Structure formats: C-alpha cells, structure tokens
Amino acid sequence: MSLFGQETDPSVADIVANRVIDAVLQQGAAARELRVQIRNQFELQIDEAMVGKMQKEAIAASTEVMCDRLFGCSTLVLYETLNTKKGDRDNLPAAIQNAIFLAEGHAVVTLSESTFGGDSFERMDKVVRISGESAGKVRRFLPW
C-alpha cells in the first residue's frame, strides 16, 4: 500500500489512514482524542529511536522542523502570531491542527519503519530529518 507516496506495511498504513480520515471527519472531543493519540505515537516512535537518550530534545527539534516545513515559521512565531499560548494546540485553528496531525501521522509510519543506529546525535539527526520530510510531503497538499 502507498501512503503519502511511500510504500508501507498495509497494517500500519491502514491504521494511520483510518485514524486520519476519522479525525478529519470528526469534531470536538473525538477529533482531539485522535490528534492526541497520533501525537503520543509520534513521541513514542522518537523515544524508541533515541533508546532512552535525548528524547525531549529530539521531540522538540522534530516539532520545530515540522512547523517550519508546514507553516514557514517557528513554533514560537506560530503561537505568537495566532495569539495562543505556546503548546496549546487545542486553541489553534482547525486547519493548523489538522496539518500538524497529518504530518505527525506520516512521521509515525516512517519512523516505525526505519532502523536507527549510531550515537544519540546520529539518531536525532535521522529523527529530525524524517520529521521534516514528512511535513514537507504533507505540505504539498495543503492550500497555503
């Protein structure tokens, strides 16, 4: 099966695709639950890639590169521009929440299918690169 132009294990791709479709179609608490579930999976994949070292730094760097690729700015600028408390995704416009959700969903699939070796810095570089590439692939389909 192809997900975002990448061949993937059908079971992983089906799960992520179904969650994406569900989240886009739902609103309110159900949509938030799906977004949180994908964010948790995103963080879990990074945690596993980092093997217990520098997870927070890798998550932060990945989030920054995704924001830059999706919106052309840092997370700080995004939240300030939208007059929202940094990290409070629930108060971001729905389109932005969905774009982040799609990029993280793509990254979950790619990270789960990747192998990681080397020291913490090499692992972090790969995690951040994959996250940025995922956001870039999603960005091509967004209207802005």
Buried (B, 14 or more C-beta within 10 A) or exposed (E): EEBBEBEBEEEBBEBBBEBBEEBBEEEEEEBBEBBEBBBEBBBBBBBEBBEEEBBEBBBEBBBBBBBBBBBEEBBEEBBEEEEBEEEEBEEBEEEBBBBBBBBBBBBBBBBBBEEBEEEBEEBBBBBBEBBBBBBBBBBEEBEE
